[in-house]
Amino acid sequence: MLETIWFALWGILWAIYFVLDGFDFGIGTLAPFIAKDENDKRAVYNSMGPYWDGNQVWLITAGGVTFAAFPKTYAVMFSSLYSALLLILFCLIVRGVAMEYRSKFSSAKWRKFWDTLLWIGTFGPGLLFGVAFANLFRGIPIDKAGIYHGTLLTLLNPYGLLGGILFTLIFTVHGSLWLAVKSGGDFGERAGKLAGRLWFALAAVAVIFLAATYFSTHLYDNYLNYHLLFVIPLAAVGALIGIPIFARKAQWLKAWFSSVVFILTVTLFGVVGMYPVLLISSIDPASSLTAFNSSSSPLTLKIMLAVALVFVPIVIAYQIWAYRFFGTARRPSAGPSAGAKTPGTA
């Protein structure tokens, strides 16, 4: 029972992380294509500034849960996916430095340099997380001893790359809707319209990914055995359809919340389909790591659950306060001097 609870929490934490840091990934990825001038760029940075570092708490939490609740899975996963995870880490570091250093000097070349690094630091993780999770769904070549028989290129298989494209599109739609919510005015309207155009690509890739998932993975087995679980993908479809419906009415916050539900249900679709397996072996299913053969002791899981019940609500309450406290990141009409640091940036 405890193993199942922590498996569910593991999936929920990843889903929350993708919802929160996902709009940062999307905004940074779109920035070079949507920001026409310096004021637009400042609106981009201000829309992420108060939140990006707090959003990463959920990444640390998800990794920490993997380590504490399923230590064997953590060891094998982080050794097998070491190259991909290291690239993600470097990208996240680059993003943080870009957020901090861009406004230090007024030089156009200086700002362009950090803008480029921001794009790398946001596009890279979005793509790589998609590749990583698609490979978790498909299975990776690990043997009974937990040894990975592959390279980084092994992960860049067609299904893995399709997952990367799907995640990138999800995050760009999510991010453009967040810009529409936070920025307002002409810039916000342009961001919202861009979300509507990107939605068609997202819907097409989502359909292709679902079809590829049927042939490349065993995720549908749990759903075919327990038909009630189909409420999860049906909710995902409903949320996906809701995005353009609200966007056409310029109800950007409702469209963004539809995107939130879509990300949550898409992530849970994969996690529920994997249960009880955390790390699927493509060499031998018997070598797969599950919530039961890789978990910590029952006492450890009980203590962790008690701690989580106390501190997770505190973290959630803080983040709700932060999101309510910081106002819109509207495009400045005549802003401060070029070298000044804009309010709300990290």
N, C-alpha and C positions, 0 to 999 in steps of 0.2 A: 504493500500500500504506500509506504513512504517513498519507495523508488518511483512509483507512478506519479505521486504528487510532485516530486522534484523534476521528473521528466517534463511534466506539464509546465512547471515554473520555468524550466530551462527554455522551453519554446516561447513562453509568454514574454520573457525578458528579451529574447532576440527580436520578437515582434515589436515590442515597445521601442527598442533601440532603432530599428529600421524606420519606425514612424517618426521619431524625434530627430535623429541625425539624418534621416533620408531627405528632408527638405533642404538641409545644408548641402548635401551632395548634389541635389538637383539644381539649387540656386548657383552654386559655384560652377557647375558644368555648363549652365546656360549663360553665365555672365558675359563671356566674350561676344555672344550672339544677340543679346537683348539690351545690353547697356550701351547707349549711343554716345554718351558724354560723361564727363566727370561726375555730374550730379546723379546720373543714373547709377554709376558705379558706387557712389557713396550710399545710395539707397540699398544697393545689393549688400554691401558690407554691414550696413546698419540693421538689415533684416536678419542677419545671422549673429551679429556681434554679442547681444546679451544672452544668447542661448547655446552656442555651439559647444562651449566647454562643459556646460552642465549636461548637455545631451550625451556626451561621451561617458558620463557616469554609468549609463546603462550598458555600454560596451564592457566596461570594467566589471560590472556586476554579472553580466552574462558569462564572461570568461572566468570570473571567480567562482560562480556556481558550478561551472564545468569542472574546475579544479577541485573544489571541496566536495561536491556531491558525487562526481564520477571521475575520480583521479586517473584511473587507467585509460579511460576515453580521452581525457585531457592530454595525457602523455603521448598516446598514439596519434591523436589528431594534430597536436602542435608540432610533432616531429614529422608527420607525413605531409602536412600542409605548410611546413616551415617557410618555404620560399614565398608562397603566396601571402601568408600572414605577415612576414617581414616586410614585403612590399606595401601591404596595407598600413603597417605601422609607420613606415617612412613617409607615406602619403599623408597620414594624419598629423605627423610632426610638421611636415612642410605646410600644411594648411594652417596650423596654429601659429607658426612663425610668420606666415604671410598676413594673417589677421592682425598680428601685433606690429609688424614692421612697415607695412605699406605707407602709413601716414607719417612716418618719421621725417621724411624729406619731401620737398615739393617737386623734385625733379620728375619729369615725365618718363624718362627711361627707368628711373627707380621704381615708380609705380607700375609701369608696364611689366617689369621683371617680376614683381610680387603678384601681379594679376595673373601672370602665366603660371606661377607656382601654385596660386590658389586653384586654378583650373586643374592642374595635375593632382593636387591634394584632395580634390573633391570628385573628379571623374574617376580616378584610379580606384579608390575604395568601393565606390558604387559598382563598378564593373567587376572587381575582384571578389567582392562578397557574393555577387550573383554566380560567378564561376565556382566559388567554393561551395555554396549551398547546393547548386545543381549537382556537383560531384558527390556531396553527401547523400543526396537523394538517389543518385545513380549507383553509388558504391565506388570505393577506391581500392586499388590492389594492395591489400595488407594480408599477411599470412597469420598463422596461429600465434606466432610470437609477437605480433604487432609490428613487424618490419614492413615498411612501405617499399613496394617494388615498382618504382616509377620515378618520374622527374616532374618539374614544373610543367613541361610540355604535355605530360600525360593528362594533366588537368584541363588543358586547352583543347579538349575534344569537342566535337560539334554540339553535343548536348550542354556541356559546360559553358561554351561560348554563347549559346542561345540563352542560358540562364543569366549570363552577364549582360546581354543586350536587354533582356526583360527587366532586370533590376535597374539598369540605367534609365530606361524609359519610365518605369514606375517613379523613380526619384525625380526625374526632370518634370513630369506632370505634377508631382507633389510639391516640388520647389517652386514652379511657376505659379501655382495656386497660392502658395504662401506669400509670394511676392505681391500677388493681387490683393491679398488680405492686408498685408502690412504696409504697402506703399501707397495705394490709392492714386487718384489722378490719372493722367495720361499713361504714365509708366506702369501703374498697376493694371490698367485696362489692357495695355499691350501684353503684359505678362499673362493675364487671364485668357486672352485670345490665343496666345501661344500654347497654353495648356490645352485648349480645345483642339488645336491642330495636332499636337503631339498625341492626343488621346486616340486618334485613329490608328496611329502606328502601334501604340500600346495594346489596343484591343486586338489587332491582327497578330502581334507577336505572342500575346497571351494565349490565343487560340492555338497557335502553332506549338507553343510550349506545352500546353495541356495534352495535345495529341502526341507529341514526342515523349512526354512523361509516361503515357500509357504503354508505349513500345519499349522505352529505355529503362524503366524502373518498375518496382512493385508497389508503388505508393497507393495504387487503387485497390489493392487487396483488402485492406482494412475497411474501405468504403463499401466494397461489394459484399463483405461479410456482415457489416453492420450498416444497413441502409440509412439509418437515422443520421449518420455522420455526413451525409450529402448536404446537410443544411449548411455546412461550412463553405464548400465551393459555390453553393447557390447564393449564399450571402455575399460572397466575393463578386459574383456576376451582378447581383443587384447593386452593390456599391459602385462597381465599374460603370454601370449604366447611369447611375445617379450623378456621376461627375459632369457629363456634358449637359444633362437636364438642368442642373443648378447653374452651370457656367453660362448657358444661354440667357438666363435671367439675371446674370451678373451677381448672383448670390454666392460670392466667392468663399465665404466662410463655410457655408453648407457644402459647397463643392469640395472644399479642403477636408471637411470631416468625412465625406464620402470616400475620399482618397485614403484617409486614416483607416477607415473600416476595411477598405480593399487591401491595404498593406497587412493589417492584422490577420485577416482571413486567408490571404495568400500564404503568409508565413505559417499559420496554423494548419493550413491544408497539407503542407509538406511535412510538418512535425507530426501531425496525427497519422499521416500515411506511413511514416517511418516507425511509429511505436510498435514494439518496445525497443527497437534498434536505434542506437545513437550513431554508430559508425558501421556502415555496411561494407562487408568485404566482397569485392568483385571476383576474388580468386576462389573463395570457398565460403558460402553462407555460414558455415559452422564457426568460422573465425571472426564473425561479426561481434562487435561489442554492444551490449544491450544495457538497459537501465538496471538489470538484475545481476549481470556478471561483471559489471565494472563500477558498482556503486561503493560508497563508503559504508562504514558500519552503521547499523540502525541507530545507535546512540548518537553518532555524529549527525545523522540526518535529522534526528529529533531536536538536537540543540540548534542546528542551523535553521530549522523551521521556526522555532521559537524566536530566534533572533530576527529572521525575515519578517515575521508577523509584527514585530515592533518597529523595525527601522524602514522597511519598504514604504509603509504609509507615510512616514515622515518625509522621505525623499519625494514621494509623489506630491505631498502637500506643498513642499518647497517649490517644486517645479510649477505647480499650478499658480502659486503666488508670483513666481518670476514671470510667467507668461501673461498674467493679468497686470502686473506692475508696469512692465515696459510697454510704452505706447507704440504707435505706428512709426514706421521708418520712411516717412514721406520724402519724395524727391524735393530737395531744397531748391527754392527759387533763386536765391542769390547767395547762398551759403557763405561760410567763413573763408578765410584765405586758403589758398591751395595747400599750404603746409600744415594747416591746423588739423588736429585730430577730431573727427566727427563724433558726436554723442552716440553712445550705444555700441560703438565698435569695441572689440576686445583689446 
